[in-house]
Amino acid sequence: MSPVVLRRARALHRSHRVSLLVLAFLVLMTAFSVAVAVIDSRDHDLPAFLSALTFGLRWGWTVLAVLWAAMALLLVAAELGWLTGTTTLTDRGVVLRSGRHEATIGWFDIDELRAVPSAGGHLYHLRTTVPMPRPPRLGLQGRREAWLGWHPGADTAVAAIARPHLGVKYQPPPR
């Protein structure tokens, strides 16, 4: 049986909702801080004390904008390993790769593999009987459940690899 490779990036909206919400918040706060700094930088005919105060506020908002942007970049860098890695379904089990890290979840450790229709293909959700390995960086997913990735077309390729005789419950997409 040939291995099936799943695309992780297509499962991003299911697997990393929390990360996407945090990223949206950080980008929104960066934009807000930049907007306030730009509004404060307009030249007003103010007394010296108020002019110095607006100068300090402008620099404060600029520093906040840089900090929000740095946190957003750190979050993207932390999740980039998950997005650029691969998930492969083989005869041995589910192989998770991310950079130089690799881990295999054997079919004996898999409780359920579920197919969910999505955009001309299927997303695959995995539930295990043991905690997920952390080195391949599955991001902020759960300890025993994870969205593995997306595969185009029908689910027959994945269904052929799933091992029901080992106790794996394969749930095909609802008809």
C-alpha positions in Angstrom: 0.0 0.0 0.0 1.5 3.4 -1.0 1.6 6.1 1.7 -0.9 9.0 1.6 0.4 12.5 2.2 -2.0 15.0 3.8 -1.7 18.8 3.4 -1.6 20.5 6.7 -2.1 24.0 5.6 -5.6 23.2 4.3 -6.6 22.0 7.9 -5.4 25.3 9.4 -9.0 26.7 10.0 -9.9 23.6 12.0 -6.7 22.8 13.8 -5.5 26.3 14.8 -8.6 28.4 15.5 -7.1 29.7 18.7 -3.9 30.7 17.0 -5.8 32.4 14.2 -7.9 34.4 16.6 -4.8 35.5 18.6 -3.0 36.4 15.4 -6.0 38.5 14.2 -6.1 40.3 17.6 -2.3 41.0 17.4 -2.6 42.4 13.9 -5.7 44.5 14.8 -3.8 45.9 17.9 -0.8 46.7 15.7 -3.0 48.5 13.2 -4.8 50.4 16.0 -1.5 51.4 17.6 -0.1 52.7 14.3 -3.3 54.6 13.7 -3.2 56.3 17.1 0.5 57.1 16.7 -0.2 58.7 13.3 -3.2 60.7 14.6 -1.0 62.0 17.6 1.7 63.0 15.2 -0.3 65.7 13.5 1.0 69.2 14.2 -1.2 71.1 16.7 -0.7 74.5 18.0 -0.5 73.4 21.6 1.4 74.8 24.6 4.8 73.3 25.3 3.6 71.0 28.1 0.8 69.5 26.0 3.1 69.2 23.0 5.7 67.3 25.0 2.9 65.1 26.4 1.6 64.2 22.9 5.2 63.5 21.8 5.5 61.0 24.7 2.2 59.4 23.9 3.1 59.1 20.2 6.3 57.3 21.1 4.4 55.1 23.5 1.9 54.0 20.8 4.8 53.4 18.4 6.6 51.1 20.9 3.3 49.3 21.5 2.8 48.8 17.7 6.3 47.3 17.4 5.6 45.0 20.4 2.3 43.8 18.9 3.9 43.2 15.5 6.8 41.3 17.2 4.3 39.1 19.1 2.4 38.4 15.8 5.7 37.4 14.1 6.6 35.1 17.0 3.3 33.4 16.8 3.7 32.8 13.1 7.2 31.5 13.6 6.0 29.1 16.2 3.2 27.7 14.0 5.3 27.7 10.8 6.8 24.3 11.7 3.4 22.8 11.8 2.3 24.3 8.5 5.5 23.3 6.6 5.6 19.8 8.0 3.9 16.8 6.5 1.5 14.1 7.7 1.8 10.7 6.0 -0.4 7.7 6.5 1.6 4.5 6.0 1.3 0.8 6.8 3.1 1.5 10.1 0.8 4.3 11.2 0.6 8.1 11.0 4.0 9.7 10.5 4.3 13.4 11.6 7.2 15.4 10.2 8.2 18.9 11.0 11.7 20.1 10.1 14.2 17.7 11.6 11.6 16.2 14.0 9.7 13.0 13.1 7.3 10.8 15.1 5.1 7.9 14.2 1.8 7.1 15.9 1.3 3.4 15.4 -2.0 2.0 14.3 -2.3 0.2 17.7 -2.4 3.7 19.4 -5.1 5.1 17.1 -8.6 5.0 18.4 -10.4 6.8 15.6 -9.7 8.3 12.2 -12.5 10.4 10.9 -13.0 11.9 7.4 -14.9 15.3 7.2 -15.8 16.6 3.7 -14.1 19.9 2.9 -13.5 21.9 -0.3 -13.4 19.0 -2.8 -11.5 16.7 -0.5 -11.6 15.5 3.1 -10.1 16.7 6.3 -8.9 14.0 8.7 -9.3 14.0 12.4 -7.4 11.6 14.6 -8.1 10.5 18.2 -5.5 8.4 19.9 -5.4 6.2 23.1 -2.0 7.7 24.1 -0.9 11.4 24.3 0.3 12.9 21.0 4.1 13.2 20.5 5.2 16.8 20.9 8.5 17.0 19.0 6.8 17.3 15.6 5.1 20.4 16.8 1.4 19.8 16.4 0.9 23.4 17.5 -1.8 24.2 20.0 -3.8 21.0 19.3 -5.1 18.7 22.0 -3.1 15.9 23.7 -5.1 13.0 22.3 -6.9 14.6 19.3 -5.6 16.4 16.3 -6.6 17.5 12.8 -4.0 15.8 10.6 -4.6 17.5 7.2 -6.5 17.5 4.0 -6.5 15.1 1.0 -8.2 15.8 -2.3 -11.0 13.8 -3.8 -12.7 10.7 -2.3 -11.6 9.1 1.0 -10.9 5.7 -0.6 -7.1 6.1 -0.4 -7.2 6.8 3.3 -9.9 4.2 4.0 -7.6 1.5 2.3 -4.8 2.3 4.7 -6.8 2.5 7.9 -6.5 -0.7 9.9 -9.9 -1.8 11.3 -8.5 -5.3 12.3 -6.2 -3.4 14.7 -9.2 -1.7 16.4 -9.0 1.6 14.5 -12.5 3.0 14.0 -12.5 4.6 10.6 -15.5 6.9 10.1 -16.1 7.7 6.5 -17.8 11.1 5.6 -21.5 11.2 6.1 -23.4 10.4 2.9 
